[in-house]
Amino acid sequence: MASWIPLWLHKLGSPPTFYRFAGTLRPWMLALALLFGLIGLYGGLVLAPPDYQQGDAYRIIFIHVPSAWMSMFIYGVMGMAAFIALVWRIKLAEVVAMESAPIGAAFTFITLVTGSLWGKPMWGTWWTWDARLTSELVLLFLYLGVIGLYHAFEDRRQGARAAAFLAIIGIINVPIVHFSVNWWNTLHQGSTVNLFGPSSIVWAMLWPLLCMTLATKFYYAASLFRRVRTDLLALEGGKDWVRKIAESEA
């Protein structure tokens, strides 16, 4: 283990420690996801004013935009975990990378579907080979490729290592998705939220969007914790700590 990794992080990488840690935090993550989701949806669908150009049709952004941000964020987490798994052979990192893929694929699919629903009244078509839409579709294929490659091997750890290579290679598509509206002529509107400066979206629309963004972050954490805990039990089935859990729940 590299000397620069903090001791607490080293301990957290232990499967039984992470299992307990994730089990403790998961209910809180779910509760926060539900709380911020309800607040964000109420603020976006009820309190926020209609857009001066798009009317009420714009309200799909409160699902579409947080999902789009999550599709890139989760791929970044997956790629980072895959890199750690390949370099330091940490089992937990492999599990985090592989269990992030289905969640990220779901968010990417939601992004594409809601984008099509939004595009029909705005552009007059369900789909166009726009730079942002096309690179987001490539992102979905990358997620599916990682999932498929992982399950193509009988040895799960061998499959995880092979899929990790693909995940790392695919990282190059994330900045393409993010900056596509700036690099190419595109129908997709530019960014209206600026983390390091004034945003062009009014506060009445911005705060529900930020609430929904927090909701998706907490949901990802809760979902990842559940999937990782289940996978660790399967991978560590013969270990004493797993047998003790099975005995305590029997």
C-alpha positions as CSV (number, residue, x, y, z in Angstrom):
1,M,0.0,0.0,0.0
2,A,1.4,3.4,-0.9
3,S,2.7,5.3,2.1
4,W,0.8,8.5,1.1
5,I,-2.6,6.8,1.7
6,P,-4.0,7.9,5.1
7,L,-4.3,5.1,7.7
8,W,-8.1,5.7,8.1
9,L,-8.5,5.3,4.3
10,H,-6.3,2.2,4.4
11,K,-8.6,0.7,7.1
12,L,-11.7,1.7,5.2
13,G,-10.5,-0.4,2.3
14,S,-10.9,-3.5,4.3
15,P,-14.1,-5.3,3.2
16,P,-15.5,-6.0,6.7
17,T,-14.8,-2.4,7.8
18,F,-16.4,-0.9,4.7
19,Y,-19.3,-3.3,5.1
20,R,-20.1,-1.9,8.5
21,F,-19.4,1.7,7.5
22,A,-21.7,1.4,4.5
23,G,-24.4,-0.2,6.5
24,T,-24.3,2.6,9.0
25,L,-24.4,5.4,6.5
26,R,-26.8,3.9,3.9
27,P,-30.1,4.8,5.8
28,W,-29.0,8.4,6.2
29,M,-28.1,8.6,2.5
30,L,-31.5,7.3,1.6
31,A,-33.3,9.7,4.0
32,L,-31.3,12.7,2.6
33,A,-32.0,11.7,-1.0
34,L,-35.7,11.5,-0.2
35,L,-35.7,14.8,1.6
36,F,-33.8,16.8,-1.0
37,G,-35.7,15.1,-3.8
38,L,-39.1,16.0,-2.4
39,I,-38.0,19.6,-1.7
40,G,-36.4,19.9,-5.2
41,L,-39.4,18.5,-7.0
42,Y,-41.8,20.7,-5.2
43,G,-39.7,23.8,-5.8
44,G,-39.1,22.9,-9.4
45,L,-42.6,21.8,-10.4
46,V,-44.7,24.0,-8.2
47,L,-42.8,27.1,-6.9
48,A,-40.5,27.9,-9.8
49,P,-41.9,30.3,-12.4
50,P,-42.5,29.3,-16.1
51,D,-39.6,30.1,-18.4
52,Y,-40.2,33.1,-20.6
53,Q,-39.4,31.2,-23.8
54,Q,-40.2,27.5,-23.0
55,G,-43.1,27.9,-20.6
56,D,-43.6,24.9,-18.4
57,A,-41.9,22.5,-20.8
58,Y,-38.5,23.5,-19.3
59,R,-39.4,21.9,-15.9
60,I,-38.0,18.6,-17.2
61,I,-34.5,20.1,-16.4
62,F,-35.1,19.2,-12.7
63,I,-34.7,15.5,-13.7
64,H,-32.6,15.9,-16.9
65,V,-29.8,18.1,-15.7
66,P,-29.0,16.3,-12.4
67,S,-29.1,13.0,-14.2
68,A,-26.7,14.3,-16.8
69,W,-24.4,15.6,-14.2
70,M,-24.5,12.3,-12.4
71,S,-23.8,10.3,-15.5
72,M,-20.4,12.1,-15.8
73,F,-19.8,12.2,-12.0
74,I,-20.3,8.4,-11.6
75,Y,-18.1,7.6,-14.6
76,G,-15.4,9.7,-13.0
77,V,-15.8,7.8,-9.7
78,M,-15.8,4.5,-11.7
79,G,-12.7,5.4,-13.6
80,M,-10.8,6.5,-10.4
81,A,-11.8,3.3,-8.6
82,A,-10.7,1.3,-11.6
83,F,-7.3,3.0,-11.7
84,I,-6.8,2.3,-8.0
85,A,-7.9,-1.3,-8.5
86,L,-5.4,-1.9,-11.3
87,V,-2.5,-0.1,-9.7
88,W,-2.8,-1.3,-6.1
89,R,-5.0,-4.4,-6.6
90,I,-7.5,-3.3,-3.9
91,K,-10.5,-5.6,-4.0
92,L,-12.9,-2.9,-2.6
93,A,-11.9,-0.5,-5.4
94,E,-12.8,-3.2,-8.0
95,V,-16.2,-3.7,-6.4
96,V,-16.9,0.1,-6.3
97,A,-15.9,0.5,-9.9
98,M,-18.0,-2.4,-11.1
99,E,-21.1,-1.7,-9.0
100,S,-21.0,2.0,-10.0
101,A,-21.5,1.0,-13.7
102,P,-25.2,-0.1,-13.5
103,I,-26.1,3.0,-11.5
104,G,-24.3,5.3,-13.9
105,A,-25.9,3.5,-16.9
106,A,-29.3,4.2,-15.4
107,F,-28.6,7.9,-14.9
108,T,-27.3,8.1,-18.5
109,F,-30.4,6.4,-19.9
110,I,-32.6,8.8,-17.9
111,T,-30.6,11.7,-19.3
112,L,-31.1,10.5,-22.9
113,V,-34.8,9.8,-22.5
114,T,-35.6,13.1,-20.7
115,G,-33.4,14.9,-23.3
116,S,-35.5,13.4,-26.1
117,L,-38.7,14.4,-24.4
118,W,-37.4,17.9,-24.0
119,G,-36.0,18.1,-27.5
120,K,-39.3,17.2,-29.2
121,P,-41.1,20.5,-28.3
122,M,-37.9,22.6,-28.4
123,W,-36.3,21.2,-31.6
124,G,-39.2,19.5,-33.3
125,T,-37.5,16.1,-33.2
126,W,-36.9,13.3,-30.6
127,W,-33.3,12.8,-31.6
128,T,-30.6,14.5,-33.6
129,W,-26.9,13.7,-33.9
130,D,-26.0,16.7,-31.8
131,A,-22.5,16.7,-30.3
132,R,-23.8,16.6,-26.7
133,L,-26.4,13.9,-27.4
134,T,-24.0,11.7,-29.3
135,S,-21.3,11.9,-26.7
136,E,-23.8,11.1,-24.0
137,L,-25.0,8.1,-26.0
138,V,-21.3,7.0,-26.3
139,L,-21.1,7.3,-22.5
140,L,-24.1,4.9,-22.2
141,F,-22.3,2.4,-24.5
142,L,-19.2,2.7,-22.4
143,Y,-21.2,1.9,-19.2
144,L,-22.8,-1.1,-20.9
145,G,-19.4,-2.2,-22.2
146,V,-17.9,-2.2,-18.7
147,I,-20.9,-4.2,-17.4
148,G,-20.8,-6.7,-20.2
149,L,-17.0,-7.2,-20.0
150,Y,-17.2,-7.7,-16.3
151,H,-19.8,-10.4,-16.6
152,A,-18.1,-12.1,-19.6
153,F,-15.5,-13.8,-17.4
154,E,-16.1,-16.7,-15.0
155,D,-13.5,-15.3,-12.7
156,R,-15.1,-12.2,-11.3
157,R,-11.8,-10.5,-10.4
158,Q,-10.4,-11.2,-13.8
159,G,-13.5,-9.7,-15.3
160,A,-13.2,-6.7,-13.1
161,R,-9.6,-6.0,-14.1
162,A,-10.5,-6.3,-17.8
163,A,-13.5,-4.0,-17.4
164,A,-11.4,-1.6,-15.4
165,F,-9.1,-1.1,-18.4
166,L,-12.2,-0.1,-20.5
167,A,-13.4,2.2,-17.8
168,I,-10.1,4.1,-17.7
169,I,-9.9,4.3,-21.5
170,G,-13.5,5.7,-21.6
171,I,-12.6,8.5,-19.2
172,I,-11.6,10.6,-22.3
173,N,-15.3,10.8,-23.2
174,V,-16.3,12.6,-20.0
175,P,-14.7,16.0,-20.9
176,I,-16.0,15.6,-24.4
177,V,-19.6,15.3,-23.0
178,H,-19.0,18.3,-20.7
179,F,-17.4,20.7,-23.2
180,S,-19.1,19.5,-26.4
181,V,-21.4,22.6,-26.4
182,N,-18.4,24.8,-26.4
183,W,-16.2,22.9,-28.8
184,W,-18.8,22.4,-31.6
185,N,-21.8,24.1,-33.1
186,T,-24.7,22.4,-31.3
187,L,-28.4,22.6,-30.9
188,H,-28.0,21.9,-27.2
189,Q,-28.1,25.0,-25.0
190,G,-24.9,26.0,-23.1
191,S,-24.4,25.8,-19.4
192,T,-26.5,28.1,-17.3
193,V,-25.0,27.1,-13.9
194,N,-21.5,28.3,-13.1
195,L,-19.9,27.0,-9.9
196,F,-17.1,29.7,-10.0
197,G,-19.1,32.7,-11.1
198,P,-22.6,34.1,-11.6
199,S,-25.2,31.7,-13.1
200,S,-27.5,32.8,-15.9
201,I,-30.4,30.9,-14.3
202,V,-32.6,32.8,-11.8
203,W,-32.4,31.7,-8.2
204,A,-36.1,30.6,-8.1
205,M,-35.1,27.9,-10.7
206,L,-31.5,27.3,-9.4
207,W,-32.2,26.3,-5.8
208,P,-34.6,23.4,-6.8
209,L,-32.0,22.3,-9.3
210,L,-29.3,22.2,-6.7
211,C,-31.6,20.3,-4.3
212,M,-32.2,17.7,-7.0
213,T,-28.5,17.5,-7.6
214,L,-27.9,16.7,-3.9
215,A,-30.7,14.2,-4.0
216,T,-29.1,12.3,-6.9
217,K,-25.7,12.4,-5.1
218,F,-27.2,10.9,-1.9
219,Y,-29.2,8.3,-3.9
220,Y,-26.0,7.2,-5.7
221,A,-24.2,6.8,-2.4
222,A,-27.1,4.8,-0.9
223,S,-27.4,2.6,-4.0
224,L,-23.7,2.1,-4.2
225,F,-23.5,1.1,-0.5
226,R,-26.2,-1.5,-1.0
227,R,-24.7,-3.0,-4.1
228,V,-21.1,-3.1,-2.7
229,R,-22.3,-4.7,0.6
230,T,-24.1,-7.4,-1.4
231,D,-21.1,-8.0,-3.7
232,L,-18.6,-8.1,-0.8
233,L,-20.7,-10.9,0.9
234,A,-20.6,-12.9,-2.3
235,L,-16.8,-12.4,-2.9
236,E,-15.8,-13.0,0.7
237,G,-18.2,-15.9,1.3
238,G,-15.7,-18.1,2.9
239,K,-14.3,-15.6,5.3
240,D,-15.0,-15.6,9.1
241,W,-16.5,-12.1,9.1
242,V,-19.1,-13.2,6.5
243,R,-19.9,-16.3,8.5
244,K,-20.4,-14.2,11.7
245,I,-22.9,-12.0,9.8
246,A,-24.7,-15.0,8.5
247,E,-24.9,-16.5,12.0
248,S,-26.1,-13.2,13.5
249,E,-28.9,-12.9,10.9
250,A,-30.0,-16.5,11.1
